[in-house]
Amino acid sequence: MNKSPSPLRMRNGRPLFRLGTLAAACALLVAESGGAYAQQATVAPQAATDSGALQAVTVTGIRASLSSAMDLKRDGQGVVDGINAEEIGKFPDTNLAESLQRISGVSIDRSIGEGSKVTVRGVGPDFNMVLLNGRQMPASTLLDTAASNSRAFDFANLASESISGIEVYKTSRSSTPAGGIGATINIKTARPLGSPSVASIGFKEVLDTSNSNLPSHLQGKNLTPEISGIYSDTFADGKFGIAISASHQERSLGYNQAGVPNGWRAINAGSNDWGSVSNANRPGSDVNLYSTPQNPNYSMTGVQRQRDNGQLTLQFVPVTDVKATVDYTYSRNKVQSKRNDLGVWQNFGGDVTRATWTPGPVAGPLIYTETYANAGDIAMGAAEFATKNENKSTGVNVEWKVSDRLKLEFDTHRSSAESGADSPYGSSAVLGGAQFTRTGNTIDFSRDFPVISISGGDVDPSKMMVTGSSFRNSYMLSKVDQTQVKGAFKIDEDSGLNFGLSSTRVDNRSAYANVDNGSWGGQGAPANYADGSWRRDTLRQYFSKISGSDNPALFNQILFGDFTALRQQAIAQSGRPDWYQAPTEFTTDRRVTEKSMSGYIQYNKDWDTALPMRSAIGVRYEKTDVVSSALVPTATGIVWGSNNEYTVQFGAPGFTTLEGSYSYLLPSLDYDVDLSKDLKFRASYGETIGRPGWGDIQGGQTLDGLARVYGGTGGQGNPDLKPLKSKNIDLSLEWYYAKGSFASIGYFRKAIENYIGNAQVTATPFNLRTPANGLFWNEAVAKGCGATDITCIRNYIFKNKNGQQGVVRGPDDANGNQTGTIAGQAGDPIATFLINTPSNQKSDTLTGWELNVQHMFGNSGFGVSSNYTKVGSGLKFDNSQTTEQFALLGVSDSANLVGFYENDKWSVRAAYNWRGEFLSGLNDGSGANPLYTEAYGQLDMNVSYKWNKNLSLQFEAINLNDGIQRLHGRSQSQVNYVTQTGPRYMFGLRYKL
């Protein structure tokens, strides 16, 4: 039978596209259906007048954007979802993560009120691969006290102005770089060739109401600017193109938090472990485990952010069959934060005199009262944070149509992501402050807001002094050098081969150093600090949206410390300026190099039968070698600095190097069939891997700087870890029942092995002696101090042993208690450390369902898009167990509802996003305890008005419902964080030149 010579064959009235040519499919879809699907379609001025020539069209409007994304889903290989800009410079959201959460199965993590990282189908940010124009992107972030171990890309670093679309590949493809178990997310930027010419400039004013809900000294400007511009054009009869985009954004915001940031101590009921409460105050017999808090706390944080993005793209067609692209992308995100807080540090359950509890078997406190024989502190500190994230990417791409049957593509890029301190104080600087008048406190945990009541007098600037401090310097740099060669060979009209080779080198450096001053009993005396360095205020007003903050029992007082003034006074008191500045040399420095070689081949086949079918079968080979070196501090001793804290002393650091390697053969199979003109069924099977976090494969052992009476903690990496491996099955049924309208249901199952868990090993590294339960401690107990009366024991040692065996007595604090440091000595016990060592230990499955409905109400201009995803996993955290556990982070149900209306002038869109409760952490700062992020919903709105063909006006509102975010521990009452932010409003205009 003779076959049509046309390369564009038809199926059920739609083009039959070759597999593996998704980009071409999108371009043809615009030509074929743009006029029918678009709300507006105009003929480009350069369109040919020949009646037989294909005219170029410009597609605009929300309907067009959704229809284009629908066609991407319908005609793509495997399960693909996406978001397309309705035109260059008009991406639907100002934050890419906020847009991604509208896609079924995609959930986001929020930072400072914005989307930052994404979880796809229950798989966390570290195991989703992010590409920029098909290239693997590096990522870097900082934690409060160290560099991050994460590989997760932070979408907050990228502005949306130059983004033309995002593709989310939920099933594996042999052609994409390995590393995405949940999904591979490809961010596409504007390309001048093949796009309409555009020149526009946009301006916005941003009003973030969270800024006005801060103390005045933490507030920034009420209105902050955003300005962006884009220029794209072609020259020389379409042979040369240039696209330039740039944006500058400023933002003032804030957030107020209440909770227990340093975590909860889990205690087995009936035990007398350290931190347990007395028998009279323990929960009932139905309780197997309960938890006690360390530092209930309120904090207010003001944030200033500046984000700059820019991109230059040059394209050139020297001959008809060759197209070259050179592009450079730059982004910089600078964040400065100032914080004040109030807290009550407790001896966990050691001083509890009254408590009521939630029902068992796992209980948390409802009412929790402590009383002290000696006055304790009312802690009121000040802190400053300043970081800078910088991303750079330079790439070269050459496409060559060798013949009608063979196409080749060469692509290479060098990209980097760098995060570091942006202040002479380092990335994080914390000054403790306190007055020592607290005789007791009660915390009411019965509602969302933990209510702290304090006995011991009003706060008084004349009684305040600086206590302990911590100045930290953190740094992270990740670089990717990648070269890819891809090809497509057309065997015949119905089949073809895709193939490719790639070489990727990823270098990661994570480094940090901390200067911790443990003078928590006070540095000097209150009289040495100016009263004017503290400003009196009330607390309740900053938490008015959180349930329970109206409780009249709240200790409604706080003193806000002036960080700069107090720092100078503390230096004068101590004579140690080195205690109050960030270290310039890193004491922990981890460096990892991953070199990967990979290749793939995929066979594509169309079956022109009674039920048209497509199939693609491929395999990818991935080989990775890991070399990891780490400069880690050498521990030399342990010093007892305050009642509850012991400091590990370090000497000169040293490097150690370890190696590992792994290789995988990853098959993939995609199949789809048109059951009718509008009904499609698809099935996919594929195997994917997700590489371990950087901290998991570091080359050395690191001891944590702070210890406790029961010992210390630390970690050791394992470069020979295997990546997570997932065997994935996807099934979906899709009904495209009208123009721009569809409904679909999908099922997915991921069988994941090599889960990485912490094998906790008890060790005695460096044989460090601890004064806890040591010679002087036991002598104090023998002389009449209670075995748990820490203050009495310390007072005895300082009074009787000053100058002996590392005992250095300091000045008395405001309550007459003696301060200073006590070092471990010969004859004291050797300290034990729990060393967390990662290992591949577990396998389990993750399953879920996705439902999608998108409907256009004829030509009325109204439409709706909704989706719901239900996800489940066997790897759940058992709240009744205190041992280290396997559990999958980020698994949650999610839903979206988007409604819109548009006509020639107006465009209105309202979107509500909801995410169910999920496990967000496995360590709350006090040990192996869970962190659950409670269900959260957010309403956003966008309104634009087209004034004329050149000028459009926009209004955006984020978090209109003023949602509150809350995290808790093993029980609902164990609040870790509850955060109040506020709505954000943006008013803007865009002018086309």
Buried (B, 14 or more C-beta within 10 A) or exposed (E): EEEEEEEEBEBEEBBBBBBBBBEBBBEBBBEBBBBEBBBBBBEEEEEEEEEEEEBBBBBBBBBBBBBBBBBBBBBBBBBBBBBBBBBBBBBBBBBBBBBBBBBBBBBBBBBBBBBBBBBBBBBBBBBBBBBBBBBBBBBBBBBEBBBBBBBBBBBBBBBBBBBBBBBBBBBBBBBBBBBBBBBBBBBBBBBBBBBBBBBBBBBBBBBBBBBEBBBEBBBBBEBBBBBBBBBBBBEEEEBBBBBBBBBBBBBBBBBBBBBBBBBBBBBBBEEEEBBBBEEEBBBEEEBBBBBBBBBBBBBBBBBBBBBBBBBBBBBBBEEEEBBBBBBBBBBBBBBBBBBBBBBBBBBBBBBBBBBBBBEBEBBBBBBBBBBBEBBBBBBBBBBBBBBBBBBBBBBBBBBBBEEEEBBBBBBBBBBBBBBBBBBEBBBBBBBBBBBBBBBBBBBBBBBBBBBBBBBBBEBBBEBBBBBBBBBBBBBBBBBBBBBBBBBBBBEEBBBBBBBBBBBBBBBBBBBBBBBBBBBBBBBBEBEBBEEEBBBEBEBBEBBEBBEBBEBEEBBBBBBBBBBEBBBBBBBEBBEEEEBBBBBEEBBBBBBBBBBBBBBBBBBBBBBEEEEBBBBBBBBBBBBBBBBBBBBBBBBEBBBBBBBBBBBBBBEEBEEBEBEBBBEBEBBBBBBBBBBEEBBBBBBBBBBBBBBBBBBBBBBBBBBBBBBBBBBBBBBBBBBBBBBBBBBBBBBBBBBBEEBBBBBBBBBBBBBBBBBBBBBBEEBEBBEBBBBBBBBBBEBBBEEEBEEEBBBBBBBBBBEEBBEEBBBEBBBBBBBEBBBBBBBBBEEBBEBBBBBBBBBBEBBBBBBBBBBBBBBBEEEEBBBBBBBBBBBEBEBBBEBBBBEBBBBBBBBBBBBBBBBBBBEEEEBBBBBBBBBBBBBBBBBBBBBBBBBBBBBBBBBBBBBBBBEEEEEBEBBBBBBBEBBBBBBBBBBBBBBBBBBBBBBBBBBBBBBBE
